Amino acid sequence: MKKNNKHPFKTPEGYFDIFQDELMEKLSDDKPAIPKDSAFMVPDNYFETFNDRLTGKLNAETKVVQLYPVNKIIAVAASIAAIAFIYVGLNWNTTDELNFSDLANTDIEAYFENNDFGLSSYEIAKVIPVTNTEFSDILNSPIENDNILDYLNENINDFEELNIQENE
Amino acid sequence: MIVEETFVQDLKTKNTQAQAFEVLVNTYKERLYWQIRGIVLNHDDADDVLQNTFIKIYKNINGFKGDSKLFSWMYRIATNEALNFIKQRSNLQGITDIDYQEKLVSNLQADVYFEGDEIQLKLQQAIATLPEKQKLVFNMKYFQELKYEEISAILETSVGGLKASYHLAVKKVEQYLKTD
């Protein structure tokens, strides 16, 4: 045992002799060992089959280039554009009766007239927002008061049927 | 050097191209794969980038002037392809490269092709925090054990600069691993 003369503490036998070795050992334990193995893996036979997959991709790319060369695409597009231009030019003055907006409107009206959508009022109500919606939003021209009165006069029987008290 | 010149000539000549390209792929596919994998981390992404790398090599071999070694030229293409891949993916997701790489590392735990223990996962986290250049140098020097001269030719940086980068990277990684 080794004793310090100035204070009453003592150390185990040979403590200072082996201190350096123990310290070095501990330091080497504490030193972060960077693992050499990155732990990344590849699927089985990945490298063995890589060449085939690469060849397939390479062939696909080169085939696309051969089948659709840019020059051919440009030539075809130019031909179509030229034919379209000539056709429009020849027919430019033969469409006096209808313009685009007329066609669109008549088509849309015909579509609504000729197709039975079978939509119930509930289904229509579902797609039309109720809030902030006025009749005028969905009508091209406002309803005149006279027209409303005429309608009520002609269809007054329907409203009588709705009289709840009479039907009770 | 004569051998490489002949080989490059074979790669450029139509009759010998296919066979020479196969030799090229067989010789370098694994090395280039690990270079790419170290950057993109995920196997499927590494596979995509590796295929694109070889396609680019195939299409551009006629433009290879022989100013650098074929090996350095291919490594440079692979590295750029992988870095561009990371940039494209991070742009698509609207996040920075660093954030994207941190995300890649966090995905490693669920990656069936990553069998790392806690320290290896932490090592990847540490590498992800490094600046791009230090990250590349660390991967190439530490995992792939390339010589400084080879890395210098690939990254077109001085050997002195690379040594400094590697030293800094190791210090940062060690510091990261020490912290809990």
Interface residues (C-beta under 8 A of the other chain):
Chain A: P32 A33 I34 P35 K36 D37 S38 A39 F40 M41 V42 P43 Y46 F47 F50 N51 R53 L54 K57 L58 E61
Chain B: E22 V25 N26 K29 E30 Y33 W34 R37 G38 L41 H43 D47 L50 Q51 F54 I55 Y58 Y113 F114 E115 G116 D117 I119 Q120 L121 L123 Q124 Y142 F143 V170 V173 E174 L177 K178
